Amino acid sequence: ELQLVESGGDFVQPGGSLRLNCKTSGSTYNKNYRTNTYCMGWFRQAPGKEREGIATIDSYASTMYADSVKGRFTISRDDATNTLYLHMNSLEPEDTAWYYCAVDSTIRDMWYHPSAYANWGQGTQVTVSS
């Protein structure tokens, strides 16, 4: 069974940076072994708001970003350690949220929708405030 554990969330001032980590274990990225594909994403959910997809990377190393984070956040992965990362720069108070990683064996056009992923971590909290 695939397990995802996020870490790296913290309290940071506006303009600061953080790196979020998502360690996967149990099944390599929940990979579809027939097609050798998988898709990994970062989502966030602020109080009173819906969960939104902000970045994704697939088995072809293709990445996509939400407009709200494009140019400030970078998604990457380390296949040797089965770890997904989210590098966040120029953080703004609007980035305050719980951040979740997600994995699925299928690459979908609607990568930004929570329904595209079957496996989720428990989340890590990011607070951006002065």
Backbone as a printed PyTorch tensor [residue, N CA C, xyz], in Angstrom:
tensor([[[  0.8420,  -1.1810,   0.0000],
         [  0.0000,   0.0000,   0.0000],
         [  0.8810,   1.2350,   0.0000]],

        [[  0.5460,   2.1680,  -0.8810],
         [  1.3210,   3.3930,  -0.9780],
         [  1.0360,   4.3070,   0.2000]],

        [[  2.1050,   4.8630,   0.7820],
         [  1.9650,   5.8310,   1.8580],
         [  2.7070,   7.1030,   1.4790]],

        [[  2.1190,   8.2480,   1.8030],
         [  2.7210,   9.5430,   1.5330],
         [  2.7880,  10.3430,   2.8260]],

        [[  3.9580,  10.8920,   3.1120],
         [  4.1400,  11.6760,   4.3260],
         [  4.7680,  13.0070,   3.9630]],

        [[  4.0410,  14.0880,   4.2060],
         [  4.5560,  15.4240,   3.9250],
         [  5.3150,  15.9690,   5.1290]],

        [[  6.2480,  16.8720,   4.8420],
         [  6.9680,  17.5800,   5.8930],
         [  7.4800,  18.8920,   5.3130]],

        [[  7.9820,  19.7500,   6.1750],
         [  8.5770,  20.9930,   5.7040],
         [  7.7330,  22.2290,   5.9250]],

        [[  6.4790,  22.0490,   6.3070],
         [  5.6380,  23.2040,   6.5580],
         [  6.1390,  23.9920,   7.7570]],

        [[  5.9080,  25.3050,   7.7080],
         [  6.4360,  26.1470,   8.7910],
         [  5.7680,  27.5060,   8.7370]],

        [[  6.1270,  28.3320,   9.6930],
         [  5.7130,  29.7320,   9.7330],
         [  6.8350,  30.5370,   9.0870]],

        [[  6.4830,  31.3840,   8.1060],
         [  7.4990,  32.1490,   7.3980],
         [  6.9740,  33.5430,   7.0910]],

        [[  7.8670,  34.5000,   7.0160],
         [  7.4700,  35.8760,   6.7030],
         [  7.2660,  36.0490,   5.2000]],

        [[  6.4680,  37.0120,   4.8020],
         [  6.2910,  37.2830,   3.3700],
         [  7.6360,  37.5080,   2.6780]],

        [[  7.7560,  36.9410,   1.4940],
         [  9.0020,  37.0210,   0.7570],
         [  9.9540,  35.8870,   1.0450]],

        [[  9.6360,  35.0790,   2.0270],
         [ 10.4930,  33.9720,   2.4050],
         [ 10.3200,  32.7530,   1.5260]],

        [[ 11.0660,  31.7020,   1.8540],
         [ 11.0650,  30.4700,   1.0720],
         [ 10.9030,  29.2610,   1.9830]],

        [[ 10.3490,  28.2090,   1.4060],
         [ 10.2280,  26.9250,   2.0950],
         [ 10.3730,  25.8250,   1.0720]],

        [[ 10.7720,  24.6610,   1.5430],
         [ 10.7500,  23.4710,   0.6950],
         [  9.9000,  22.4160,   1.3840]],

        [[  8.8650,  21.9980,   0.7120],
         [  8.0230,  20.9200,   1.2140],
         [  8.5010,  19.5860,   0.6530]],

        [[  8.3920,  18.5520,   1.4760],
         [  8.8220,  17.2190,   1.0850],
         [  7.6440,  16.2550,   1.1900]],

        [[  7.6310,  15.2850,   0.3170],
         [  6.6200,  14.2370,   0.3500],
         [  7.3300,  12.9090,   0.1190]],

        [[  7.5020,  12.1730,   1.2000],
         [  8.1800,  10.8790,   1.1170],
         [  7.1500,   9.8010,   0.8300]],

        [[  7.3890,   9.0250,  -0.2100],
         [  6.4700,   7.9490,  -0.5440],
         [  7.1080,   6.6150,  -0.1960]],

        [[  6.2950,   5.6670,   0.1690],
         [  6.7880,   4.3370,   0.4950],
         [  5.6860,   3.3200,   0.2590]],

        [[  6.0850,   2.0860,   0.1060],
         [  5.1270,   1.0110,  -0.0250],
         [  4.9210,   0.5710,  -1.4530]],

        [[  4.9400,   1.5100,  -2.3830],
         [  4.7650,   1.1800,  -3.7940],
         [  5.2710,   2.3630,  -4.5870]],

        [[  6.2530,   2.1570,  -5.3900],
         [  6.9030,   3.2750,  -6.0560],
         [  5.9240,   4.1330,  -6.8370]],

        [[  5.5610,   5.2600,  -6.2400],
         [  4.7220,   6.2580,  -6.8870],
         [  3.3750,   5.7110,  -7.3550]],

        [[  2.9820,   4.5400,  -6.8570],
         [  1.7480,   3.9210,  -7.3380],
         [  1.7800,   3.8070,  -8.8540]],

        [[  2.9180,   3.4320,  -9.3440],
         [  3.1280,   3.4140, -10.7770],
         [  2.2650,   2.3620, -11.4600]],

        [[  1.7770,   2.7160, -12.6060],
         [  1.0960,   1.7560, -13.4650],
         [  2.1990,   0.9560, -14.1640]],

        [[  2.4000,  -0.2670, -13.7100],
         [  3.5290,  -1.0320, -14.2160],
         [  3.3270,  -1.5160, -15.6380]],

        [[  2.1150,  -1.4590, -16.1140],
         [  1.8830,  -1.8590, -17.4950],
         [  2.3260,  -0.7550, -18.4390]],

        [[  1.9790,   0.4850, -18.0830],
         [  2.3320,   1.6170, -18.9410],
         [  3.5230,   2.3910, -18.4090]],

        [[  3.9740,   2.0340, -17.1910],
         [  5.1070,   2.7100, -16.5550],
         [  4.8540,   4.1910, -16.3650]],

        [[  3.6100,   4.5380, -16.0810],
         [  3.2810,   5.9500, -15.8830],
         [  2.7920,   6.2040, -14.4680]],

        [[  2.9400,   7.4390, -14.0470],
         [  2.3860,   7.8960, -12.7940],
         [  2.3350,   9.4100, -12.8140]],

        [[  1.6240,   9.9510, -11.8760],
         [  1.4740,  11.3840, -11.7980],
         [  1.4870,  11.7870, -10.3280]],

        [[  2.1930,  12.8530, -10.0100],
         [  2.3110,  13.3330,  -8.6470],
         [  1.9330,  14.8120,  -8.6200]],

        [[  1.2780,  15.2190,  -7.5530],
         [  0.8420,  16.6010,  -7.4870],
         [  0.9150,  17.1830,  -6.0920]],

        [[  0.9540,  18.4840,  -6.0420],
         [  0.8220,  19.2290,  -4.7930],
         [ -0.4820,  20.0170,  -4.8300]],

        [[ -1.2140,  19.9280,  -3.7520],
         [ -2.4580,  20.6710,  -3.5780],
         [ -2.3550,  21.5100,  -2.3100]],

        [[ -3.2380,  22.4630,  -2.1980],
         [ -3.3160,  23.2130,  -0.9550],
         [ -4.7740,  23.5650,  -0.6650]],

        [[ -5.0390,  23.7590,   0.6100],
         [ -6.3920,  24.1090,   1.0220],
         [ -6.3200,  25.1350,   2.1410]],

        [[ -6.8280,  26.3110,   1.8470],
         [ -6.8840,  27.3770,   2.8440],
         [ -8.2160,  27.2840,   3.5860]],

        [[ -8.2890,  27.8470,   4.7840],
         [ -9.5370,  27.8010,   5.5550],
         [-10.7040,  28.3680,   4.7600]],

        [[-11.7800,  27.5980,   4.6950],
         [-12.9760,  28.0510,   4.0140],
         [-12.9290,  27.9620,   2.5060]],

        [[-11.8630,  27.3900,   1.9740],
         [-11.7210,  27.2900,   0.5230],
         [-11.5900,  25.8390,   0.0990]],

        [[-11.8400,  25.5970,  -1.1820],
         [-11.7140,  24.2510,  -1.7140],
         [-10.2320,  23.9060,  -1.9250]],

        [[ -9.9630,  22.6150,  -1.9420],
         [ -8.6090,  22.1520,  -2.2120],
         [ -8.2860,  22.4250,  -3.6820]],

        [[ -7.1320,  23.0170,  -3.9320],
         [ -6.7500,  23.3780,  -5.2870],
         [ -5.4070,  22.7680,  -5.6570]],

        [[ -5.3160,  22.3250,  -6.8890],
         [ -4.0630,  21.8150,  -7.3940],
         [ -3.1500,  22.9500,  -7.7750]],

        [[ -1.8880,  22.8960,  -7.3600],
         [ -0.9730,  23.9810,  -7.6600],
         [  0.2150,  23.5470,  -8.5050]],

        [[  0.5580,  22.2700,  -8.4970],
         [  1.6960,  21.8190,  -9.2980],
         [  1.6160,  20.3200,  -9.4920]],

        [[  2.1220,  19.8750, -10.6300],
         [  2.1560,  18.4490, -10.9040],
         [  3.3970,  18.0960, -11.7000]],

        [[  3.8480,  16.8500, -11.5290],
         [  4.9460,  16.3130, -12.3210],
         [  4.5890,  14.8750, -12.6380]],

        [[  4.8260,  14.4670, -13.8880],
         [  4.4450,  13.1000, -14.2420],
         [  5.6810,  12.2620, -14.5240]],

        [[  5.4320,  11.0360, -14.9510],
         [  6.5230,  10.0880, -15.1680],
         [  7.4290,  10.4900, -16.3270]],

        [[  6.9730,  11.4230, -17.1430],
         [  7.8000,  11.9430, -18.2320],
         [  8.5450,  13.2050, -17.8140]],

        [[  8.4020,  13.5460, -16.5350],
         [  9.0130,  14.7560, -15.9740],
         [  8.3780,  16.0360, -16.5020]],

        [[  7.2000,  15.9330, -17.0480],
         [  6.4700,  17.1300, -17.4670],
         [  5.8410,  17.7820, -16.2440]],

        [[  5.9090,  19.0900, -16.1980],
         [  5.3680,  19.8190, -15.0590],
         [  4.3090,  20.8230, -15.5050]],

        [[  3.3820,  21.0710, -14.6060],
         [  2.3530,  22.0740, -14.8260],
         [  2.1580,  22.8170, -13.5120]],

        [[  1.7600,  24.0940, -13.6210],
         [  1.5590,  24.9120, -12.4460],
         [  0.2830,  25.7290, -12.5550]],

        [[ -0.3090,  25.9840, -11.3980],
         [ -1.4130,  26.9260, -11.3560],
         [ -0.8620,  28.3330, -11.5590]],

        [[ -1.6570,  29.1960, -12.1320],
         [ -1.2120,  30.5650, -12.3780],
         [ -0.8000,  31.2680, -11.0860]],

        [[ -1.4370,  30.9170,  -9.9930],
         [ -1.1790,  31.5840,  -8.7200],
         [  0.2230,  31.3370,  -8.1800]],

        [[  0.8770,  30.2740,  -8.6520],
         [  2.2080,  29.9530,  -8.1270],
         [  3.2730,  29.9170,  -9.2130]],

        [[  2.8680,  30.0630, -10.4580],
         [  3.8080,  29.9730, -11.5640],
         [  4.9100,  31.0300, -11.4190]],

        [[  6.1460,  30.5910, -11.5680],
         [  7.2820,  31.5010, -11.4280],
         [  7.8040,  31.6090, -10.0140]],

        [[  7.0320,  31.1300,  -9.0420],
         [  7.4710,  31.1940,  -7.6430],
         [  7.7160,  29.8120,  -7.0550]],

        [[  6.9390,  28.8290,  -7.4780],
         [  7.0520,  27.4680,  -6.9600],
         [  7.6330,  26.5480,  -8.0220]],

        [[  8.3730,  25.5420,  -7.5720],
         [  8.9310,  24.5410,  -8.4770],
         [  8.7080,  23.1560,  -7.8960]],

        [[  8.1500,  22.2790,  -8.6930],
         [  7.9500,  20.8900,  -8.2720],
         [  9.0740,  20.0430,  -8.8290]],

        [[  9.5430,  19.0970,  -8.0270],
         [ 10.5950,  18.1970,  -8.4840],
         [ 10.4760,  16.8900,  -7.7200]],

        [[ 11.2220,  15.9060,  -8.1620],
         [ 11.2070,  14.6240,  -7.4560],
         [ 12.5940,  14.0080,  -7.4950]],

        [[ 12.8460,  13.1620,  -6.5230],
         [ 14.0880,  12.4050,  -6.4480],
         [ 13.7080,  10.9320,  -6.5200]],

        [[ 13.9330,  10.3090,  -7.6510],
         [ 13.5380,   8.9180,  -7.8290],
         [ 14.3600,   7.9740,  -6.9660]],

        [[ 15.5560,   8.3640,  -6.5940],
         [ 16.3950,   7.4940,  -5.7800],
         [ 15.8290,   7.3300,  -4.3740]],

        [[ 15.1500,   8.3620,  -3.8920],
         [ 14.5910,   8.3150,  -2.5440],
         [ 13.0630,   8.3210,  -2.5450]],

        [[ 12.4640,   8.2740,  -3.7290],
         [ 10.9990,   8.3080,  -3.8490],
         [ 10.3990,   9.4890,  -3.1070]],

        [[ 10.9790,  10.6480,  -3.3240],
         [ 10.5340,  11.8470,  -2.6330],
         [ 10.1280,  12.9180,  -3.6220]],

        [[  9.0100,  13.5190,  -3.3430],
         [  8.4980,  14.6410,  -4.1390],
         [  8.7610,  15.9270,  -3.3630]],

        [[  9.1340,  16.9800,  -4.0770],
         [  9.4330,  18.2600,  -3.4370],
         [  8.5780,  19.3790,  -4.0210]],

        [[  8.3910,  20.4030,  -3.2080],
         [  7.8120,  21.6590,  -3.6960],
         [  8.6640,  22.7900,  -3.1360]],

        [[  9.4040,  23.4480,  -4.0220],
         [ 10.2380,  24.5700,  -3.6360],
         [  9.3910,  25.8350,  -3.7930]],

        [[  9.2410,  26.5660,  -2.7060],
         [  8.3760,  27.7430,  -2.7070],
         [  9.1950,  28.9910,  -2.3940]],

        [[  9.1710,  29.9360,  -3.2980],
         [  9.8790,  31.1970,  -3.1180],
         [  8.8850,  32.3560,  -3.1570]],

        [[  9.3400,  33.5020,  -2.6900],
         [  8.5230,  34.7280,  -2.7030],
         [  7.1400,  34.4710,  -2.1190]],

        [[  7.1180,  33.8470,  -0.9790],
         [  5.8470,  33.4740,  -0.3690],
         [  5.0420,  34.6950,   0.0220]],

        [[  3.7380,  34.5510,  -0.1340],
         [  2.7950,  35.6200,   0.1590],
         [  1.7910,  35.1380,   1.1970]],

        [[  1.1770,  36.0680,   1.9160],
         [  0.1530,  35.6390,   2.8950],
         [ -0.9280,  34.7730,   2.2570]],

        [[ -1.2140,  34.9970,   0.9780],
         [ -2.2320,  34.2070,   0.2810],
         [ -1.8100,  32.7500,   0.0850]],

        [[ -0.5530,  32.4380,   0.3240],
         [ -0.0740,  31.0590,   0.2190],
         [ -0.3270,  30.2680,   1.4930]],

        [[ -0.8180,  30.9180,   2.5160],
         [ -1.1220,  30.2410,   3.7680],
         [ -2.1840,  29.1840,   3.5540]],

        [[ -1.8550,  27.9350,   3.9080],
         [ -2.7750,  26.8210,   3.6750],
         [ -2.1530,  25.5350,   4.1980]],

        [[ -2.9570,  24.4950,   4.2090],
         [ -2.4390,  23.1470,   4.3790],
         [ -2.0530,  22.6500,   2.9820]],

        [[ -0.8830,  22.0390,   2.9000],
         [ -0.3730,  21.5550,   1.6330],
         [ -0.3420,  20.0280,   1.6570]],

        [[ -0.8170,  19.4380,   0.5610],
         [ -0.9360,  17.9950,   0.4500],
         [ -0.2520,  17.5000,  -0.8180]],

        [[  0.3880,  16.3450,  -0.7280],
         [  0.8770,  15.6990,  -1.9320],
         [ -0.0690,  14.5630,  -2.3020]],

        [[ -0.0740,  14.2360,  -3.5650],
         [ -0.9770,  13.2120,  -4.0730],
         [ -0.3090,  12.4730,  -5.2200]],

        [[ -0.6870,  11.2180,  -5.3810],
         [ -0.0920,  10.3740,  -6.4040],
         [ -1.1760,   9.5330,  -7.0660]],

        [[ -1.0340,   9.3270,  -8.3600],
         [ -1.9440,   8.4270,  -9.0680],
         [ -1.1910,   7.7620, -10.2050]],

        [[ -1.7170,   6.6380, -10.6670],
         [ -1.0580,   5.9010, -11.7400],
         [ -1.4430,   6.3960, -13.1210]],

        [[ -2.3880,   7.3140, -13.1980],
         [ -2.8890,   7.7980, -14.4800],
         [ -2.5760,   9.2810, -14.6450]],

        [[ -2.0920,   9.6450, -15.7980],
         [ -1.8440,  11.0510, -16.1220],
         [ -3.1150,  11.6050, -16.7510]],

        [[ -3.6850,  12.6330, -16.1420],
         [ -4.9390,  13.1990, -16.6130],
         [ -4.7710,  14.6730, -16.9700]],

        [[ -5.5810,  15.1060, -17.9170],
         [ -5.5330,  16.5260, -18.2870],
         [ -5.9170,  17.4060, -17.0950]],

        [[ -6.8970,  16.9580, -16.3180],
         [ -7.3610,  17.7530, -15.1780],
         [ -6.5110,  17.4430, -13.9550]],

        [[ -5.2290,  17.6370, -14.0770],
         [ -4.2840,  17.3180, -13.0030],
         [ -4.5580,  18.1370, -11.7480]],

        [[ -5.2400,  19.2650, -11.9040],
         [ -5.4700,  20.2070, -10.8180],
         [ -6.6970,  19.8710,  -9.9810]],

        [[ -7.3980,  18.8200, -10.3730],
         [ -8.6130,  18.4620,  -9.6450],
         [ -8.3070,  17.3130,  -8.6920]],

        [[ -8.7790,  17.4250,  -7.4390],
         [ -8.4880,  16.3580,  -6.4650],
         [ -8.9290,  14.9690,  -6.9150]],

        [[ -9.9610,  14.8940,  -7.7320],
         [-10.4580,  13.5820,  -8.1570],
         [ -9.4730,  12.8410,  -9.0530]],

        [[ -8.4320,  13.5280,  -9.5110],
         [ -7.4570,  12.8960, -10.3960],
         [ -6.4570,  12.0290,  -9.6550]],

        [[ -6.5180,  12.0440,  -8.3160],
         [ -5.5200,  11.3270,  -7.5180],
         [ -6.1920,  10.4160,  -6.5040]],

        [[ -5.6670,   9.2030,  -6.4160],
         [ -6.2450,   8.2200,  -5.5050],
         [ -5.5310,   8.1560,  -4.1620]],

        [[ -4.3180,   8.6500,  -4.1100],
         [ -3.5030,   8.5040,  -2.9050],
         [ -3.0740,   9.8780,  -2.3950]],

        [[ -3.2490,  10.0770,  -1.0960],
         [ -2.9990,  11.3840,  -0.4870],
         [ -2.2130,  11.2620,   0.8020]],

        [[ -1.4360,  12.3030,   1.0850],
         [ -0.8020,  12.4040,   2.3730],
         [ -1.7030,  13.1340,   3.3570]],

        [[ -1.2130,  13.3020,   4.5740],
         [ -1.9950,  13.9350,   5.6370],
         [ -1.8480,  15.4470,   5.6500]],

        [[ -0.8860,  15.9780,   4.9560],
         [ -0.7480,  17.4230,   4.8560],
         [  0.3040,  18.0000,   5.7780]],

        [[  0.7780,  19.1870,   5.4130],
         [  1.7050,  19.9550,   6.2340],
         [  1.2880,  21.4220,   6.1280]],

        [[  1.3730,  22.1290,   7.2450],
         [  0.8160,  23.4730,   7.3070],
         [  1.8630,  24.5300,   6.9980]],

        [[  1.4850,  25.4680,   6.1460],
         [  2.3270,  26.6140,   5.8020],
         [  1.5890,  27.8870,   6.1960]],

        [[  2.2530,  28.7130,   6.9740],
         [  1.6890,  29.9980,   7.3730],
         [  2.6450,  31.1060,   6.9640]],

        [[  2.1400,  32.0520,   6.1970],
         [  2.9430,  33.1820,   5.7390],
         [  2.3620,  34.4420,   6.3550]],

        [[  3.1190,  35.0540,   7.2350],
         [  2.6100,  36.2250,   7.9420],
         [  3.7630,  37.0330,   8.5070]],

        [[  3.5460,  38.3320,   8.6150],
         [  4.5510,  39.1890,   9.2280],
         [  4.2550,  39.3800,  10.7180]]])
